[in-house]
Amino acid sequence: MKKYTAIKDISNLSNTIKEAILLKMNPFEYSNLGQHKTLAMLFFNASLRTRLSTEKAAKNLGMSVMVLNINDAWNLEFEDGTIMNANSSEHIKEAAQVISQYADVIAVRAFPSLTNKEKDESEYVLNSFVKYATAPIINMESATAHPLQALADAITISELTQKAKPKVVLSWAPHPRALPQAVANSFVEMMQNLDVELTITHPEGYELNPKITKNTPINYNQKEALQNADFVYVKNWSNYKDYGKVLNQDANWMMTQDKLGNAKFMHCLPVRRNVVVEDAVLDGKNSIVIQQANNRTYAAQIVLKQILENL
């Protein structure tokens, strides 16, 4: 693996998931692989699980880690030909090259604006680092994708499934704020690469990018979609067509124990209790969100391992 900015960067998904599960059993097996190597983690947006799990993964491999909260320090410029006489003090062209001299791997987290669809979909922050950096880039969540989370999700389902082809449902849930489509996008893409029966359920008008969902079945009847589900992944996302807007806050879409039935409950966290999901589900025996969060370390670790092996 030369970089991990999208799920397609994984050359063999099945083997990668198996390797990650083995790493989980012996996380320090390759503790010398990253010796004298440095990971620089750049955060344009805040993080809890992604930051801690990725740092732990790097240290499990023997790497040193540097963390930089970009927007707390200065505003980078990404546009070419810009007259930098306002707030921007450094251009990405220099910044990416300089950071590459300090780090062997660079991980970047940058959320969308949710106001300019074209600009967000260009992934200008992530792709600028890919373009100008000389070190491999890892996507710690970008404007449209969260491939590390999706890999952790795939590991979790692979560990817990009791069927050759489980039914997996991605269910939209209400939320008071406008949230990105990144997690939902990557979950759909990942499930399309696994041997699962995937269904998406959400209110009409909340369709994700059709270039991502492709032929995945969409059912606007949540109760019907959830029937016989083995895994239910609950996530809010803001409107894609009326970009970034919150046009539906229907509390009836909250996940309840009655709807969930015997399915395993998944969520990337953080989650708003009794808005997205009721306490009975989150605290119940079928909730696997903590195991899912733990697998974030091994998703990041297998990605770093494969990148280090190609340096």
N, C-alpha and C positions, 0 to 999 in steps of 0.2 A: 504494500500500500504506500503510495507516494504522498497522499493527502486524504483528509476525510472532511469534505465539505458537503457531500450528498451521499445518500445510500448507495448509489451506483458505483461509488469508489470501492465498495467491498467486492472483491473478485469472487469469493466463494462464501456465500452467506451461511449455508448450513455448517461448514467447517468452522467459520468464525464464531458462531453461536456455541458450538461444541467446545471450542478452545476457551471461550470465555467462562463456560461452566467449570471447566477443568482449572482455570486460573482461580476461580472462586474457592476451590477446594485447597489450593496451595498458592496463595497470592504472592509469596516471596520467591517462587521458583526461579524467576528471571530477574532477581534483584540486582544482578551485575550488568544487565543489558543496558541500562541507562546511566551507568557510571560515567562521570565527567560529561554528561549531557544535561542541557537545561531546557526546561519548558517555560515559555513566557505566556502568561494568560492575560489577555487584554479585555477589559470589561467596559463596554460603552453603556451597559445597563446592569443593574444589580442582579445578584445571584446568591442562592444558598446551596441547593443540592448540586448544581452544576459546578460551582466553584470548589466546594469541599470534596466532592467525589473525584473530580478530575485531578486535583492536587494530590489526593490520597493515591490515586492510580499511578501517577507519575512517581511518587515516592516509593510505592511498592516495587517499582522497576529500577529504583536507585537513582532517579533523576533529581536534580535541583530544580526548584520552582521559583519563578518571579511573577508577581501579580501587580498589574497596573490598572487602576481605575481611570480610564482615559478622560472621561468628561469632568472628572474632579480636578484635573490638572490643566488641560487646555483643549481647545477645539481644533481638530484636524480639518484640513481642507481636502476635498476629494475631486473638485471640478478642475478640469484642465483649462489653462488660460485665464484663471481667475486673478484679478488684481487684489492682492491680499492686504487691503487697507482697512479691514473691519475687525471681526473677532478672531478669525483664524490666524494662528501664529506659526503653524508648520504644515507642510503639504505631505500627503500620504506617500508621495514618491520618495522623499528623503526618509520619512519615518519608518516605512516598511523595510527599506534597505538597511537602515541603522539597527533596527531591532533584530534583523536577521543576523547581524554580526555578534549580537549578545546571546542569542537563543538558537538552539538546534531545531526546536519545534515551536510554532506559534499557534495559540488557540485564541479565537475571537468570538465575542458575544455582542451582537448588535441587533436590537429590535427594530421593527418597522415604525414608520411615522403614523400609519393607518390613515393618512390624508392624501397621499399621492401614490396610487396603485402602480403606475408605470415605474416610478422611481424605486419603490419598495421591491418590485419584482425584478428590477435590474440587479438587486443585491450589490449595490455599489460599494458598501463598506467591505463586505466579505471578499468580493471579487477584486477590489483594489489591492487587498493584501495578497491574494493569489497572484495578481499581475506583477506586483512590484517587489514582494518579498522573495528571498532566495531560500528560505526555510520552508518546510512543509506546513500547511495550514490545516487546523482542525476547527470545525464549526461547532461552537458551544451554544448555538441557537442564533439564527439569522432572521431576516425579515419574513422569509417564507418557509423555513425548514428548521427542524431540530433533530438531526440524524442520530445524535448520541442518545437522546431520550428514546427514539424509536428502536434503537438497537437494544437498549435495556428492556424495553417492552417485549421485544422478540425473545430475549433470553428468559424473561419471566414466564411467558406463555409456554415456551419450549420445556421449561422445568416442570410446570404444573399440569400440562394437558394430559388427559387420560384417554384421549381419542386420537385416531390417526388424522382426522380432519375436523378440528373443533369449530363450532360456530362462534364467531367473534362479531360483536356489535359495537360500533362507535356511535354514541348517543350524545347529541347536543344537550346542553343544560343552560338555564338562565344565569345571568350574571349582570351586576349593575354597571360594570365598566366595559369598554370596548377592548377586547383581547385579540391578539393576532391569530392567524390561521396556522401558524408554523407547526405546532404540536400535532394538530389534526392532519395536516398535509403529510407529515413524515410518517405518522402512524398508518395512514391509508397506503402510502407507498410501500412501507415495510410489509404490511399484511398481504399486499398484492404479490409479494415475493416469497410468501410462505404458503404452505399447504393448509389453508384455513378457508372456511366459508365466511366471507366478510359481508356485512350489511351496514349501511350508514342510515341513521334516523335523525331527523331534524325537522323543524317547522318549514313549511313551504317558503321559499325565498331565501333560505339560508344555505343554499348549495355552495360547496367549495368550488375551487377552480376545476372546471370540467376536464382540463388537461391532466389533472392529477387523479380525479376520481375515475375517469375513463368509463369502463363498463361495470364498475362496482354497483350493485343494487342499492337504490335509495328508497326508503320507505318513510312516508310522512306520518304514518301511524306508529307511534312509539311502542305502544303495548303489543301490537302485532309483530313489530320488528324484534322485540325482545323474547318472543316465544322460543323456548328450547335453546336459549343462548348458553354457551359455556363460559365465555368471558365478555364482560361489558365494560367498555372503556368510556368514561364520561368526561366530556370536555366542552367548555364554551368556546365559541369563536364569533367574532363580529361579522357583520354582513360583508360578503365578498362583492356582490353586484353593486349595492349601494355602499361603496367601500368604507369600511371602518365604522359604519353606523350601528347603533343598537336599536333595532326596530321591533324586537320581541323580547319581553321579559316575563313570559307566561310561566308562572310558578308551577303549573301542571307538568312541566317538563323536568322538574327536579327528580332525581333518582330516589326511589323509596324501596324499602324491603319487599313490599308487595310486588312491585314491578320487577325487581332483580331476581326474585325466586332463588334458585340454587346456583346461579351463575357466580363466577368470581368477579369482584368489583375492582376496577383499575382506574387510577387517576394519576397524573404526573406530579401533582402537588405544586404549589400550595392550593388548598381548596377551601371554599367558603361553606362552612357547615350550615345546613338547613336552608341553603339557597341553591347550591349545586347538587348537594346530596344530604339526606337526612342522617342524623347521628346514628340511628339504628343500623344503617348500612356501613358507615365508616368505622364504627366500633364493633361491627359484627364479625362472625367467624369467616365470612366469605370475602372480607376485605383483604386485598393483598398489596395495598399501597406501600406499606413499609418494606416489604420484600422487593417490590418494584423499585423503590428509591435506593435500596441497598445495591441493586444490580447496576445502578448508574456507575458505580466504581469499576465494575468488571467490564462494562461496555467501553468505558474510557480506557481501561487498561489494555484490553485486547487491541483497540485501535492504536494506542501508543506503541505497543509491542510490535505490531506489524509495520508501523512507520519506522521505528528504530532499526528493525531488521533490514530496512532498505536504505538506510543512510550510508 
